Amino acid sequence: MRKKATITIETERLLILRRSGRVVDRWCAGCRAEVKVVGVEEAAAIAGLSQRKLFRLAEAGEIHFIETPQGQALFCLNSLSGNRRLLTEGLA
């Protein structure tokens, strides 16, 4: 007699962003609102993507980013959280 086993794997991810200058408020032209933005490292961690894929999504207009006068890319948290489908599928 064969026994059937069911395996359930549950995962949970907790990400804490502290107000240490890494999360700032900026105007997002895509959202047309004042939003919280983060740098590329934080955005990649939030999205669970490589920095390269993150930039591809930004260049395709799928997520919003702002470039500072110093050349730093800041990514809109609203557009990151609003594109769960894109983030899970990634961009080919």
N, C-alpha and C positions, 0 to 999 in steps of 0.2 A: 504494500500500500504506500503510495507516494504522499508526501506531505507538501503542502504549498506554503511558501514563506512570502510574506509581504515586507518589503523594506521601505521605510519612509525616511527621507532625509529632509530635515528642515534647516534652513540657513537664515541667519539674521545678521544684518550689518548695522553698526552704529557708528556714525561719523559726527564728531563734535567740532564745530568751528568756533573758535574763541575770538573775541573782539580784540585781537592783538595787532590790528592794522592790516590783517589779511582779508578781512571782510569789510568793504567800504561801500558807501552809498554813492551812486553815480546816475546820471541820466542815460537811459537806454533808448536810442532812437527807434529800435525795433519794437519795444514794448510801449514807447511813448509815455514813459513814466520814470520816476526815481526808483531805482532798484538796488538790491545788494549785488555786488560783483566780487569775484575772487580771481586770483592769479591762475596761471595755467596749471601749476602743480595741484592746487586745491581742486580746480575744476575737473581735472583728470581723475582725481581720487573720488570725487562725488559721482562722476559719471561712470566710473569703472572702465575707462578707456585709456588708451595710450595718448600721450600728448599729440602725436601725429594725427590720430583719428579725430581728436578734438578739433584740431586746426582744419582738417578736411570738412568737418561738419560746419564749422564757422565760415569757411570759404564758399561752401554750397548754400549758405544763408539759412541753414537749418537751426542754428543756435546763434545768439547775439554775442558780439564782443565789442569792446572799446579799446582803442589803442591810445595809450597815454602819450604826452609829448616826449617822454623819455623812451618810447618804443615798447613799453610793456603792454602785453595783451591782458585785458580783464574780461572775464566771462560772466554774463548775466545769469544769475541763479534762477530767475523765472523761466528763461528759455531752456535751461538745463532740466529743470524739474517738469516743464511742460512737454518735453519731447521724450518721454519714457520709451516709446516704441522705437524711435531712432536710436536711442542710447542702447537698447537691448539688442537691436539688430546690427547696429554700427553702420558704417558707410563703406560700401565695397570699393 
